[in-house]
């Protein structure tokens, strides 16, 4: 009986832990270097922000390097949503000839 209870308890714990971590990673997409959105152009960055926050306006755009990779970091402001910072992995096009 103890063995069945332990297995049941472990499966509940694992399913809860897995489901909560998925929710965090989806909602946090683009909000840090680790969850940066991969894009192929600066235009894609602006389109992404417009989809996420229709009323946002870009306040600042900065080129940053994290673990040797280039990122665009955009600060946005919205009257309704406040200030947000979006991270974009630009390694697919940064420094390439256009």
MARDRENMAR-82716 format. One record per residue: x, y, z of N, C-alpha, C in turn; residue in one letter. Coordinates in Angstrom, 1 decimal, always signed. Example, Ala and Ser with C-alpha at 12.3 -4.5 7.8 and 13.67 -1.06 7.14 Angstrom:
# residues 2
((+13.2,-5.7,+7.8),(+12.3,-4.5,+7.8),(+13.2,-3.3,+7.8),'A')
((+12.8,-2.2,+7.1),(+13.7,-1.1,+7.1),(+12.9,+0.0,+7.9),'S')
***
This chain:
# residues 98
((+0.8,-1.2,+0.0),(+0.0,+0.0,+0.0),(+0.9,+1.3,+0.0),'X')
((+1.9,+1.2,+0.8),(+2.8,+2.4,+0.9),(+3.5,+2.6,-0.5),'X')
((+3.8,+1.6,-1.2),(+4.4,+1.7,-2.5),(+3.5,+2.3,-3.5),'X')
((+2.2,+2.0,-3.5),(+1.2,+2.6,-4.4),(+1.0,+4.0,-4.1),'X')
((+1.0,+4.3,-2.8),(+0.8,+5.7,-2.4),(+2.0,+6.6,-2.8),'X')
((+3.2,+6.0,-2.7),(+4.4,+6.8,-3.0),(+4.5,+7.0,-4.5),'X')
((+4.1,+6.0,-5.3),(+4.1,+6.2,-6.8),(+3.0,+7.2,-7.2),'X')
((+1.9,+7.2,-6.6),(+0.8,+8.1,-6.9),(+1.2,+9.5,-6.5),'X')
((+1.8,+9.7,-5.3),(+2.3,+11.0,-4.9),(+3.3,+11.5,-5.8),'X')
((+4.3,+10.7,-6.2),(+5.3,+11.1,-7.1),(+4.7,+11.5,-8.5),'X')
((+3.8,+10.8,-9.0),(+3.2,+11.2,-10.3),(+2.4,+12.5,-10.2),'X')
((+1.7,+12.7,-9.1),(+1.0,+14.0,-9.0),(+2.0,+15.1,-8.9),'X')
((+3.1,+15.0,-8.1),(+4.1,+16.0,-8.0),(+4.7,+16.3,-9.3),'X')
((+5.1,+15.3,-10.1),(+5.8,+15.5,-11.4),(+4.8,+16.2,-12.4),'X')
((+3.6,+15.8,-12.4),(+2.6,+16.4,-13.4),(+2.4,+17.9,-13.0),'X')
((+2.3,+18.1,-11.7),(+2.1,+19.5,-11.3),(+3.3,+20.4,-11.6),'X')
((+4.5,+19.8,-11.3),(+5.7,+20.6,-11.6),(+5.9,+20.8,-13.1),'X')
((+5.6,+19.9,-13.9),(+5.8,+20.0,-15.4),(+4.8,+21.0,-15.9),'X')
((+3.5,+21.0,-15.5),(+2.5,+21.9,-16.0),(+2.8,+23.3,-15.6),'X')
((+3.2,+23.5,-14.4),(+3.5,+24.9,-14.0),(+4.7,+25.5,-14.7),'X')
((+5.7,+24.7,-14.9),(+6.9,+25.2,-15.6),(+6.6,+25.6,-17.0),'X')
((+5.7,+24.9,-17.7),(+5.3,+25.2,-19.0),(+4.6,+26.6,-19.1),'X')
((+3.7,+26.8,-18.2),(+3.0,+28.1,-18.1),(+4.0,+29.2,-18.0),'X')
((+4.9,+29.1,-17.1),(+5.9,+30.2,-16.9),(+6.7,+30.5,-18.1),'X')
((+7.2,+29.4,-18.8),(+8.1,+29.6,-19.9),(+7.3,+30.3,-21.1),'X')
((+6.0,+29.9,-21.3),(+5.3,+30.5,-22.4),(+5.0,+32.0,-22.1),'X')
((+4.6,+32.3,-20.9),(+4.3,+33.7,-20.6),(+5.5,+34.6,-20.5),'X')
((+6.7,+33.9,-20.3),(+7.9,+34.7,-20.2),(+8.7,+34.8,-21.5),'X')
((+8.1,+34.3,-22.6),(+8.8,+34.3,-23.8),(+9.2,+35.8,-24.2),'X')
((+10.5,+36.0,-24.5),(+10.9,+37.3,-24.9),(+11.2,+38.3,-23.8),'X')
((+11.1,+37.8,-22.5),(+11.2,+38.7,-21.4),(+12.6,+38.6,-20.7),'X')
((+13.5,+37.8,-21.3),(+14.9,+37.7,-20.8),(+15.8,+37.2,-21.9),'X')
((+17.1,+37.2,-21.6),(+18.0,+36.7,-22.6),(+17.8,+35.2,-22.8),'X')
((+17.4,+34.5,-21.8),(+17.2,+33.0,-21.9),(+16.0,+32.7,-22.7),'X')
((+15.0,+33.6,-22.7),(+13.7,+33.3,-23.4),(+13.6,+34.2,-24.6),'X')
((+14.7,+34.8,-25.1),(+14.6,+35.7,-26.2),(+13.9,+35.1,-27.4),'X')
((+13.2,+36.0,-28.1),(+12.5,+35.5,-29.4),(+13.5,+35.6,-30.5),'X')
((+13.6,+34.5,-31.3),(+14.5,+34.5,-32.4),(+13.8,+35.2,-33.6),'X')
((+14.5,+36.1,-34.2),(+13.9,+36.9,-35.3),(+15.0,+36.9,-36.4),'X')
((+14.5,+37.3,-37.6),(+15.3,+37.4,-38.8),(+15.5,+38.8,-39.3),'X')
((+14.8,+39.8,-38.6),(+15.0,+41.2,-39.0),(+14.5,+42.1,-37.8),'X')
((+14.8,+43.3,-37.9),(+14.4,+44.3,-36.9),(+12.9,+44.5,-37.1),'X')
((+12.4,+44.4,-38.3),(+10.9,+44.6,-38.6),(+10.2,+43.5,-37.8),'X')
((+10.7,+42.3,-37.7),(+10.0,+41.2,-37.0),(+9.9,+41.5,-35.5),'X')
((+10.9,+42.2,-35.0),(+10.9,+42.6,-33.6),(+9.7,+43.6,-33.3),'X')
((+9.6,+44.6,-34.1),(+8.5,+45.5,-34.0),(+7.1,+44.9,-34.1),'X')
((+7.0,+43.9,-35.1),(+5.8,+43.2,-35.3),(+5.4,+42.4,-34.1),'X')
((+6.4,+41.7,-33.5),(+6.2,+40.9,-32.3),(+5.7,+41.7,-31.2),'X')
((+6.3,+42.9,-30.9),(+5.9,+43.8,-29.8),(+4.5,+44.3,-30.1),'X')
((+4.2,+44.6,-31.3),(+2.8,+45.1,-31.6),(+1.8,+44.0,-31.4),'X')
((+2.1,+42.7,-31.6),(+1.1,+41.6,-31.4),(+1.0,+41.4,-29.9),'X')
((+2.1,+41.6,-29.1),(+2.0,+41.4,-27.7),(+1.4,+42.5,-26.9),'X')
((+1.6,+43.7,-27.4),(+1.2,+44.9,-26.7),(+0.8,+46.0,-27.7),'X')
((-0.4,+46.0,-28.2),(-0.9,+46.8,-29.3),(-0.7,+48.3,-29.0),'X')
((-0.8,+48.7,-27.7),(-0.7,+50.1,-27.4),(+0.7,+50.6,-27.0),'X')
((+1.7,+49.7,-27.1),(+3.0,+50.0,-26.7),(+3.7,+50.9,-27.7),'X')
((+4.6,+51.8,-27.2),(+5.5,+52.5,-28.1),(+6.9,+52.2,-27.6),'X')
((+7.8,+52.1,-28.6),(+9.2,+51.8,-28.2),(+9.9,+53.0,-27.7),'X')
((+10.5,+52.9,-26.5),(+11.2,+54.0,-25.9),(+12.7,+53.9,-26.2),'X')
((+13.2,+52.7,-26.2),(+14.7,+52.6,-26.4),(+15.0,+51.2,-27.0),'X')
((+16.0,+51.2,-27.9),(+16.5,+49.9,-28.5),(+18.0,+49.9,-28.3),'X')
((+18.4,+48.8,-27.7),(+19.8,+48.6,-27.4),(+20.4,+47.3,-27.9),'X')
((+21.6,+47.3,-28.4),(+22.3,+46.1,-28.8),(+23.1,+45.6,-27.6),'X')
((+22.9,+44.4,-27.2),(+23.6,+43.8,-26.1),(+24.1,+42.4,-26.5),'X')
((+25.2,+42.0,-25.8),(+25.7,+40.7,-26.0),(+25.6,+39.9,-24.7),'X')
((+25.1,+38.6,-24.9),(+25.0,+37.7,-23.7),(+25.5,+36.4,-24.1),'X')
((+26.5,+35.9,-23.4),(+27.2,+34.6,-23.7),(+27.6,+34.6,-25.2),'X')
((+28.2,+35.7,-25.6),(+28.8,+35.8,-26.9),(+27.8,+36.0,-28.1),'X')
((+26.5,+36.1,-27.8),(+25.5,+36.2,-28.9),(+24.9,+37.6,-28.9),'X')
((+24.6,+38.2,-30.0),(+24.0,+39.5,-30.1),(+22.5,+39.5,-29.9),'X')
((+22.0,+40.5,-29.1),(+20.6,+40.6,-28.8),(+20.1,+42.0,-29.0),'X')
((+19.0,+42.3,-29.5),(+18.3,+43.6,-29.4),(+17.4,+43.5,-28.2),'X')
((+17.6,+44.6,-27.4),(+16.7,+44.7,-26.2),(+15.9,+46.0,-26.4),'X')
((+14.6,+45.8,-26.4),(+13.7,+46.9,-26.7),(+12.9,+47.2,-25.4),'X')
((+12.9,+48.5,-25.0),(+12.1,+48.9,-23.9),(+10.9,+49.6,-24.5),'X')
((+9.7,+49.1,-24.0),(+8.4,+49.7,-24.5),(+7.6,+50.2,-23.3),'X')
((+6.7,+51.1,-23.7),(+5.8,+51.7,-22.6),(+4.4,+51.7,-23.2),'X')
((+3.5,+51.4,-22.3),(+2.1,+51.5,-22.6),(+1.3,+52.1,-21.4),'X')
((+0.4,+53.0,-21.7),(-0.4,+53.6,-20.7),(-1.2,+52.5,-19.8),'X')
((-1.6,+51.4,-20.5),(-2.4,+50.4,-19.8),(-1.5,+49.3,-19.2),'X')
((-0.4,+48.9,-19.9),(+0.4,+47.8,-19.5),(+1.7,+48.2,-18.8),'X')
((+2.0,+49.5,-18.8),(+3.2,+50.0,-18.1),(+4.5,+49.7,-19.0),'X')
((+5.6,+49.6,-18.3),(+6.9,+49.4,-19.0),(+7.2,+47.9,-19.1),'X')
((+7.7,+47.6,-20.3),(+8.1,+46.2,-20.5),(+9.4,+46.2,-21.3),'X')
((+10.2,+45.2,-21.1),(+11.5,+45.0,-21.9),(+11.4,+43.7,-22.6),'X')
((+11.7,+43.7,-23.9),(+11.6,+42.6,-24.8),(+13.0,+42.2,-25.3),'X')
((+13.3,+41.0,-25.3),(+14.7,+40.5,-25.8),(+14.5,+39.7,-27.1),'X')
((+15.4,+40.0,-28.0),(+15.4,+39.3,-29.3),(+16.7,+38.8,-29.7),'X')
((+16.8,+37.6,-30.1),(+18.0,+36.9,-30.5),(+18.2,+37.3,-32.0),'X')
((+19.2,+38.1,-32.3),(+19.4,+38.6,-33.7),(+20.6,+37.9,-34.4),'X')
((+21.1,+36.8,-33.8),(+22.2,+36.1,-34.4),(+22.1,+35.7,-35.8),'X')
((+20.8,+35.5,-36.3),(+20.6,+35.0,-37.6),(+21.0,+36.1,-38.7),'X')
((+21.0,+37.4,-38.3),(+21.3,+38.4,-39.3),(+22.3,+39.4,-38.8),'X')
((+22.6,+39.5,-37.5),(+23.6,+40.5,-37.1),(+24.9,+40.3,-37.7),'X')
((+25.5,+41.4,-38.2),(+26.8,+41.4,-38.8),(+26.9,+40.8,-40.2),'X')
((+25.8,+40.4,-40.7),(+25.8,+39.8,-42.1),(+25.6,+40.9,-43.1),'X')
((+26.1,+40.7,-44.3),(+25.9,+41.6,-45.4),(+24.5,+41.6,-45.9),'X')
((+24.0,+42.8,-46.1),(+22.6,+42.9,-46.6),(+22.6,+43.2,-48.1),'X')
***
